[in-house]
Amino acid sequence: MAQYSRVSGSVGLISLKNPPVNALSAVVRQGIVDTVQRALSDPKVKSVVICGQNGIFCGGADIKEFGTTMSGPPLVPMIHAIEAADKPVVAAIEGLALGGGLELALGCHYRIAHSKARLGLPEVSLGLLPAAGGTQRLPRLIGVPAALDLITTGRHVTAAEALKLGIVDQVTDHNTVDAAVKFALSVKEHSLNARRISNNLCPPPSDLDALFDGAMQRVRQTAHGAVAPVACVQAVRAAATMPYTQGMEREKELMATLFTSGQARALQYCFFAQRAVGRWSMPSGARWDTSKPRPIHKAAVIGLGTMGRGITVALAQTGLSVVAVETQEKQLMEAKQAVSGMLERGAKRRGVAPVLDLVSYNCNLQAVADADLVIEAVFEDMALKKKLFQQLSAVCKPGTLLCTNTSALDIDHLASQTRNPELVVGMHFFAPAHVMKLLEVVYGSCSSPQAVATAMQLGKKMGKVSVAVGNCRGFVGNRMLKPYMEHAFFLLEDGATPELVDQVLEEFGFAMGMFRMSDLSGLDVGWRIRKEDGLAQPGMALGQAARVRQGRRYSPLADLLCEQGRFGQKTGMGWYQYDKPGGRASRPDPWLHSFLEEYRARHGLVARRIDHQEVLERCLYTLINEGFRILEDGIAAGPEDIDIIYVFGYGWPRHRGGPMFYAGMVGLERVLERLEHYHQAHPDVPYLQPCNLLRRLVASGSPPIHRWREVIKKVHSQL
Ligand code: COA
């Protein structure tokens, strides 16, 4: 709703109230319409201030209303009425003015912001465009290039930047409403014509066509198939080339296409899923709202390779004091230099002072004795980690939380090496750990709810999207990746090339196809794991037995490449050829093509033409099928957890909502039918056998994704 009062004798004060972010729900819109009307018809009121309660101006349209039957007054005429008012209206912006909130402020005649406020039009990240006049008013106010930047990226700007761009008229460090009321009193006699943004023309750019062609090319390159950024450019073009009323028509038309699109649904699902994963639960019944995290004042990181360095930086940037341990003096000094450099660059980017003093470096494990939480990031080797956990258990003060940054190893096994297995959890970071947003928090069978709550809260403080998952080989992300990767190798055996597979996946929206990604992260990583698992050994890849391991189809192609020293980008060759070791520019490699031909000939495989649909279905449906198994096993609590892991950690295109959401969009029946088809064609690939939960969901009439948990619960209760 909106509350109304008259202050300082002649200022009508309208205050939006809809916690937590004053979203513009039907009730709030009605409240604004009514209170504006009241202020304008009161002869004692000479000017008006609109503000938001609880330190937030407005977080925009109420996203929960999308997809429902909209009621209440629409935004566009409401904002028009404010702009057309014959009394000055001032927006007092505290906290946030986002989306419809900023559009409302743009309809006001003046804008005063608090110095800590953030402003933006983030609709593009929800698959939409700012359709309450945002695409028409902002370019008229700040010019086309700046408006294109804000509207196509959805980025938030600080009050200082907003002032520089001309979005706001004044910034204050004091009480924003007081400043706005004072301002409103000072402008009550001013003429408003020039202040009505829709009356103005866009400042004309020098070469309009070149500007928009360039912008369109840029968004197409970065959007990976998302349509909203393209529509945003089209709408801003209308602002630059059409009168306001026609521009508004164009904005409405473009929004109508986006509003009901699958991409908008996917992106809005992601918005809520990202928040839902914070409300975690464990199979024991422990939950986020009943488990209290421990306070962490001092953290320690052991092992300062790439991961350890990134984790140290991420921890220090939250303001924690960190002890960084590496047993070899030389490596410790190298790490110190690297961490300091990362902290300095990060601070420069964020315009703050570097926090070098928060990190101390030590060669001795004893230095972690008084830490509240230790994260080990030593080499991925069970024997090494086991020994370290035994030592930590002896060295650390009672109650210290012991975390392992493993990407696949058994948490229970590590916990069993300690005196207090309830204090052990996995914290699986993704490289580079100070940049990547995803954190898998892995609970073992003994992990206490408090330990999980502490790791989840620490992840949040580090700016990560943390997802609590159960303990199994590869947890959620890497467990699903395995069949996906194996399947890509099978496709090569059957006749595809790395270029074809990558092209299909990149057209789907992945920033990088599976083979390009594998070259980037290094083929040797997977090779080492396969050797540890007894799947790969030199010489094993020869002979007829090469393609069957542990009783099922296996492709030794990646092992053969590793045996030749082709580890990917770092060696200048892998699935592709690179200009030099470490080089980034990839080319198809004729050597690899003849190698594939020889390999197929040696194993009696006949290459066939594989179309795009088969590549996509076989890669994605195996991944999705494993996702259903993970839900069935209770390793992830719900499909949102899996989807957020894939969107934030594995480059799954956000506008496709994550693998489980995508399965729902394709239709569960269709996914089941295609898996059955491929399993029949490849009976030696067990991953293709449709999972029981998928069958159950289809048998239950393929409910929408938010109702899957009911079916999952039934499956669990029958186990
Ligand atoms: N409509 C409806 N609900 C909204 C909302 C909106 N525009 N913006 C936020 N919320 C809800 C969130 O879903 C969350 O609900 P929950 O507590 O039930 O999970 C709650 O408000 C708090 O949001 P959260 O994101 O957890 O808080 P935050 O302080 O980290 O971030 C925002 C606040 C406003 C920056 C962030 O929520 C955001 O980006 N919102 C979307 C803004 C937007 O895109 N507006 C344009 C809509 S077209």
Residues whose N, C-alpha, C, O or C-beta is under 5 A from the ligand:
A	BS01	COA	P20 V21 A23 G59 G60 A61 D62 I63 K64 L98 G99 G100 P122 E123 R275
